[in-house]
Amino acid sequence: MNDLTPAVTSFTIALVNAGVSDPSSTRLLADRIAQKTVDILEASGTTATVRAIDLGPLAVDIAQGIVSGILNPKVQTAMELLAGADAVIAATPVYKAGISGLFKSFADLIDNDLLIAKPVVLAATGGSARHAMVVDDQLRPLFGFLRTIPVPTSLYCAPEDWASTDLGKRIARAAQELSVMLRSGAGRQIADSNWSGYDHQFGGNATRAQRSLDDVDFTTDFMRLATGASARPQDGDRADVR
């Protein structure tokens, strides 16, 4: 048994696509990454299922979530899919030297602890090679903030890249990196060994971060005041001060 022997033999990969055209070059790039990853995993005796989250049909629902702070069932389902995935392929078009506003709005709805230690492939498409740095300049810091583990190889595809054999090589490299991280179980080990040390959002979507009223300490001064009681006097304070 080697270090890359998986603790599990089946993985789920969530594909997040912010492309809105039909057909979508962004979705095409994400599909190629996903298929190559599946092929590499299957060659090693491991199965993988790809579940796609297309943000275009969810645009209105995402906007409503941004305004109201409440996720409707469609967006909540997408979040649950992300929470249950072992890895993520995140792909966005680039507009005016920046990632898609739709993609960023969806990311703004993701709980900070939903994707902790999940391996991620970062990808983008655009109309010019001038936007190539957007992936590492904007997507990588975003997913770093979400405490994911982006693979070393990021992917950007301009129109001229589709006919290049180099694109296939870069896709294969990113897919190989993702498959190694999945098979090694590194992300799971990192999350499992450090979960209690992370800051978690109360009532969030991350399964292990879920909390109930039983987890709330109502004896603190703040919670006593919030529930209508007076704060307990501190050492040195007068006992009759309210």
C-alpha positions in Angstrom: 0.0 0.0 0.0 1.5 3.4 -1.0 0.7 7.0 0.2 -1.7 7.5 -2.7 -3.9 4.6 -1.8 -7.3 6.3 -1.3 -9.2 5.9 1.9 -12.3 6.0 -0.3 -12.8 4.5 -3.8 -15.3 7.0 -5.1 -15.3 10.7 -5.3 -17.7 13.5 -6.2 -16.4 16.5 -8.1 -18.6 19.7 -8.2 -18.2 21.7 -11.4 -19.1 25.4 -10.9 -19.7 27.1 -14.3 -20.4 30.8 -14.6 -20.6 30.8 -18.3 -24.0 32.1 -19.6 -23.8 31.6 -23.4 -25.1 28.5 -25.2 -22.8 26.8 -26.0 -20.5 28.1 -23.3 -16.7 28.0 -23.8 -16.4 28.3 -20.0 -18.5 25.1 -19.5 -16.5 23.4 -22.3 -13.2 24.1 -20.5 -14.6 22.9 -17.2 -16.0 19.8 -18.8 -12.6 18.9 -20.4 -10.9 19.3 -17.0 -13.6 17.2 -15.3 -13.4 14.4 -17.9 -9.6 14.3 -17.8 -9.7 14.0 -14.0 -12.3 11.2 -14.2 -10.2 9.4 -16.8 -7.0 9.6 -14.6 -8.9 8.5 -11.5 -10.5 5.6 -13.3 -7.1 4.5 -14.6 -6.0 4.2 -11.0 -9.0 2.1 -10.0 -11.0 5.0 -8.5 -14.4 6.1 -9.7 -15.6 9.7 -9.8 -19.0 11.4 -10.3 -19.2 15.0 -11.7 -22.1 17.2 -10.6 -22.5 20.5 -12.5 -23.7 23.8 -11.0 -24.5 26.1 -13.9 -24.9 29.6 -12.4 -26.7 31.2 -15.4 -30.1 29.7 -14.7 -29.6 30.7 -11.0 -28.8 34.3 -11.7 -32.0 35.8 -10.3 -32.0 33.4 -7.3 -28.4 34.4 -6.5 -29.2 38.1 -6.7 -32.2 37.6 -4.4 -29.9 35.8 -2.0 -27.4 38.7 -2.0 -30.2 41.2 -1.3 -32.2 39.3 1.3 -29.4 37.2 2.9 -31.7 34.2 2.6 -31.0 31.3 0.2 -33.9 30.0 -1.8 -34.2 26.2 -2.4 -32.4 26.3 -5.7 -29.3 28.1 -4.3 -29.4 26.0 -1.1 -29.3 22.8 -3.2 -26.2 24.1 -5.0 -24.6 24.9 -1.7 -25.4 21.4 -0.4 -23.8 19.9 -3.5 -20.7 21.9 -2.9 -20.6 20.9 0.8 -20.8 17.2 -0.2 -18.2 17.3 -2.9 -14.7 16.0 -2.5 -13.3 18.5 -5.0 -14.3 21.6 -7.0 -13.7 22.7 -10.6 -14.4 26.5 -10.6 -14.7 28.1 -14.1 -15.7 31.7 -14.9 -15.6 33.9 -18.0 -13.5 37.1 -17.7 -15.2 40.5 -18.4 -13.2 43.7 -18.5 -10.2 42.3 -16.7 -12.2 40.7 -13.9 -14.0 37.5 -13.0 -17.7 37.3 -13.8 -20.0 39.3 -11.5 -22.3 36.3 -11.4 -19.5 34.0 -10.2 -18.4 36.5 -7.5 -22.0 37.0 -6.3 -22.4 33.2 -5.9 -19.1 33.1 -4.1 -20.3 35.8 -1.7 -23.1 33.4 -0.7 -20.8 30.6 0.2 -20.2 30.1 3.9 -16.6 30.7 4.8 -16.2 27.2 6.2 -18.1 25.3 3.5 -15.1 24.4 1.4 -12.3 24.1 4.0 -9.4 22.0 2.6 -11.2 21.0 -0.5 -8.9 20.7 -3.6 -9.9 23.1 -6.4 -9.0 23.6 -10.0 -9.2 27.3 -11.0 -10.1 28.1 -14.6 -11.3 31.0 -16.7 -12.0 31.9 -20.3 -11.7 35.3 -22.0 -11.5 37.0 -25.4 -7.9 38.0 -25.1 -4.7 36.6 -23.7 -4.3 39.9 -21.9 -6.6 38.6 -19.2 -4.5 35.5 -18.5 -3.4 36.7 -15.0 -7.0 37.1 -13.8 -7.2 33.5 -12.6 -4.2 33.8 -10.3 -4.8 37.5 -9.5 -8.5 37.1 -8.5 -9.7 33.5 -8.3 -6.7 32.2 -6.3 -7.0 34.8 -3.5 -10.8 34.3 -3.4 -10.4 30.5 -2.9 -7.5 31.1 -0.5 -9.9 33.1 1.6 -12.4 30.2 1.5 -9.5 28.0 2.9 -9.6 25.6 -0.1 -6.5 24.0 -1.6 -6.1 25.2 -5.2 -4.0 22.9 -7.3 -0.7 24.5 -8.6 -1.8 24.7 -12.3 -4.4 27.2 -13.1 -6.1 27.4 -16.5 -6.9 30.3 -18.8 -8.2 29.8 -22.3 -8.4 32.6 -24.9 -9.9 31.9 -28.4 -6.6 31.0 -30.0 -5.8 28.4 -27.3 -8.6 26.0 -28.4 -6.5 24.9 -31.4 -3.3 24.6 -29.4 -2.0 21.2 -28.2 -0.6 23.1 -25.2 -4.1 23.6 -23.8 -4.6 19.8 -23.6 -1.2 19.5 -21.8 -2.2 22.1 -19.2 -5.6 20.5 -18.7 -3.9 17.1 -18.1 -1.4 18.6 -15.7 -4.2 20.3 -13.6 -6.3 17.1 -13.7 -3.3 15.0 -12.6 -2.7 17.4 -9.7 -6.4 17.2 -8.6 -6.4 13.4 -8.9 -3.3 13.1 -6.7 -4.8 15.3 -4.0 -8.0 13.3 -4.1 -6.3 9.9 -3.9 -3.9 11.0 -1.2 -6.8 12.2 1.0 -4.8 15.2 2.0 -7.7 17.6 2.1 -9.8 15.3 4.3 -6.8 14.8 6.7 -6.2 18.6 6.9 -9.9 19.3 7.6 -10.2 16.4 10.1 -7.1 17.3 12.1 -7.7 21.0 12.3 -11.5 21.4 12.2 -11.9 22.5 15.8 -9.3 25.2 15.2 -11.1 27.0 12.4 -13.6 29.8 12.9 -17.0 28.5 11.9 -20.2 30.3 11.0 -23.2 29.6 13.3 -26.0 28.0 11.4 -23.8 27.6 8.3 -24.0 25.1 5.4 -20.9 23.1 6.3 -22.1 19.9 7.8 -19.6 19.7 10.6 -20.1 23.4 11.4 -23.8 23.0 12.1 -24.8 24.2 15.6 -28.0 24.1 17.5 -29.4 26.1 20.5 -27.8 23.5 22.7 -24.4 24.8 21.6 -25.1 28.4 22.6 -23.6 29.5 26.0 -26.4 31.6 27.5 -24.3 32.2 30.7 -22.1 34.8 29.1 -22.7 38.5 30.0 -23.6 39.3 26.4 -26.2 36.5 26.1 -27.6 37.3 29.6 -28.2 40.9 28.4 -29.6 39.7 25.1 -32.1 37.5 26.9 -33.2 40.3 29.2 -31.1 39.5 32.3 -28.5 41.7 33.8 -24.9 41.1 33.4 -23.1 39.5 36.3 -21.0 41.9 38.4 -17.3 41.7 37.7 -14.6 41.6 40.4 -14.3 45.0 41.9 -17.7 46.2 40.7 -20.5 47.1 43.0 -23.0 44.3 43.2 -26.0 46.7 42.9 -24.8 48.2 39.6 -27.1 47.1 36.8 
